[in-house]
Amino acid sequence: MKLDRRDFMKFSGAAAAGIAVSGLGFDLKPVKSHAGMLKTRYAKETTTICCYCAVGCGAIVHTSKRGDGRVINIEGDPDHVINRGALCSKGSSLKQLTENENRLTEPMYRAPYSDKWQTVSWDWALDKIAERVKKTRDTSFETTNAKGQTVNRTTRMASVGSAAMDNEECWIYQALMRSLGLVYVEHQARI
């Protein structure tokens, strides 16, 4: 075998690299996992949308099947068209929204001029919201403008939608707001 200087450098470089890599402890034998059973093995998987920004990244939520419905893990959805399994730092912390001892789980109400919040029932809160929406709409609804044109609107209420809604939910939401006569219907992504 004829070996010139260039070939000698190639072979010696490859040999040195091989010796260096073998010294790092690489082994091609099959590896046994010591992790045991995954905590998400028997969990229920549900797909959802991240609620933080207007991008709408998909996430997979794993919940316990023990009856308590606790969130075990949240990860990016690899089949989602927007994020392809990746999540930003806020999306990665979605579990903290549900598994947080400081999270409010009941509606709170603060009466006018009061400095204290009080816990109220969901029925009371929803009835109060519906009552105020109806009262505001009834007192501010315009059927015609100053020129006599039919407008059927109210300008005393506004609505801001959510980035966590899909197209169908946005359409239903928009239809509801327009049926009330709202003119100022915005979306969180545009603000």
C-alpha positions in Angstrom: 0.0 0.0 0.0 1.4 3.3 -1.1 0.7 6.0 1.5 1.4 9.6 0.7 1.4 12.5 3.2 -2.2 13.5 2.6 -3.6 10.0 3.1 -1.5 9.6 6.2 -3.1 12.8 7.7 -6.6 11.5 6.8 -6.0 8.1 8.4 -4.3 9.5 11.5 -7.1 12.1 12.0 -9.8 9.5 11.6 -8.0 7.2 14.1 -7.5 10.0 16.6 -11.2 10.9 16.3 -12.2 7.2 16.8 -10.0 6.9 19.9 -11.4 10.2 21.3 -15.0 9.1 20.7 -14.5 5.6 22.2 -13.0 7.3 25.3 -16.3 9.1 25.9 -18.1 5.9 26.7 -20.2 5.3 23.6 -21.5 1.7 23.6 -23.6 0.2 20.8 -25.1 -2.5 23.0 -28.9 -2.3 23.6 -29.8 0.0 26.5 -32.1 -0.9 29.3 -34.5 1.9 30.5 -34.6 2.5 34.2 -37.5 5.0 34.0 -40.2 2.5 34.8 -43.7 3.2 33.8 -44.6 6.5 32.3 -46.9 8.7 34.4 -49.0 9.4 31.3 -49.5 5.7 30.3 -53.0 5.4 31.6 -53.9 9.1 31.4 -56.7 10.5 29.2 -55.4 12.6 26.3 -57.3 15.7 25.2 -56.2 18.2 22.5 -56.6 21.9 23.2 -55.4 25.3 22.1 -53.0 27.4 24.1 -54.8 30.4 25.6 -51.9 32.8 26.0 -51.5 34.6 22.6 -53.1 34.8 19.2 -51.0 32.2 17.5 -53.2 29.3 18.6 -50.7 26.6 19.2 -52.0 23.1 19.8 -51.4 21.2 23.0 -52.1 17.7 24.4 -53.4 17.6 28.0 -53.0 14.4 29.9 -55.5 14.1 32.8 -55.7 11.5 35.5 -58.3 8.7 35.1 -58.5 8.2 38.9 -61.6 10.3 39.0 -60.1 13.5 40.2 -59.4 14.9 36.7 -56.1 16.4 37.7 -53.8 17.5 34.9 -50.7 15.3 34.8 -48.8 16.7 31.8 -49.2 19.2 29.0 -47.1 19.1 25.9 -47.1 20.4 22.3 -49.3 18.6 19.8 -47.0 17.2 17.0 -50.0 16.9 14.7 -51.1 20.5 15.0 -50.6 22.6 11.9 -49.3 25.7 13.6 -46.7 24.6 16.2 -45.9 21.0 15.1 -45.4 20.0 18.7 -43.3 23.0 19.9 -44.5 25.3 22.7 -43.0 28.6 23.9 -42.1 29.1 27.5 -45.7 30.3 28.3 -47.3 27.4 26.5 -45.0 25.0 28.3 -46.3 26.3 31.6 -50.0 25.8 30.8 -50.2 23.2 33.6 -49.9 26.0 36.1 -53.2 27.5 35.0 -55.1 24.5 36.3 -52.8 23.0 39.0 -52.4 26.2 41.1 -53.6 26.7 44.6 -54.0 30.4 43.9 -56.4 29.9 41.0 -59.9 31.2 41.5 -62.5 28.4 41.1 -65.6 30.4 42.1 -66.9 33.7 40.8 -66.2 36.7 43.0 -68.2 40.0 43.3 -67.3 43.4 44.6 -70.2 45.6 45.2 -70.0 49.3 44.2 -67.9 51.4 46.7 -67.0 48.2 48.6 -63.4 47.3 49.4 -64.2 43.5 49.9 -64.7 40.7 47.4 -67.3 38.1 48.2 -67.8 34.6 46.8 -71.1 34.2 44.8 -72.7 31.3 43.0 -72.3 30.7 39.3 -76.1 31.1 38.9 -76.1 34.4 40.6 -73.1 35.7 38.6 -74.6 34.6 35.2 -78.0 36.0 36.1 -76.4 39.3 37.1 -74.4 39.5 33.8 -77.5 38.7 31.7 -79.5 41.3 33.6 -76.9 44.0 33.0 -76.4 43.1 29.4 -80.2 43.3 28.8 -80.6 46.6 30.7 -77.7 48.2 28.8 -79.0 47.0 25.5 -82.6 48.1 26.1 -81.6 51.6 27.2 -79.1 52.2 24.5 -80.5 50.4 21.4 -80.9 52.5 18.3 -83.1 51.4 15.5 -82.3 54.4 13.2 -79.5 56.9 13.1 -79.8 60.7 12.7 -80.3 60.4 8.9 -83.2 58.1 9.4 -81.3 55.0 8.2 -82.0 51.6 9.8 -79.0 50.7 12.0 -80.3 48.4 14.8 -77.3 48.8 17.0 -76.0 49.6 20.5 -72.8 51.6 21.0 -72.7 51.3 24.8 -71.3 47.8 24.9 -68.2 46.2 23.5 -66.8 42.7 23.4 -63.3 41.2 23.2 -63.0 37.7 21.9 -60.5 35.0 22.8 -57.4 33.8 20.9 -58.2 30.3 22.2 -61.3 29.9 20.1 -61.3 28.1 16.7 -63.0 29.4 13.6 -66.4 27.8 14.4 -66.4 29.1 17.9 -65.5 32.6 16.6 -68.4 32.5 14.2 -70.9 31.5 16.9 -69.5 34.2 19.2 -69.6 36.8 16.4 -73.2 35.9 15.6 -74.3 36.2 19.2 -72.6 39.6 19.6 -74.1 40.9 16.3 -77.6 39.6 17.3 -77.4 41.8 20.4 -76.6 44.7 18.1 -73.0 45.3 19.1 -70.9 47.4 16.8 -67.6 47.1 18.7 -66.6 43.5 18.5 -62.9 43.0 18.8 -60.5 40.1 19.1 -57.7 39.7 21.6 -55.2 39.2 18.8 -55.8 42.7 17.3 -55.3 44.6 20.6 
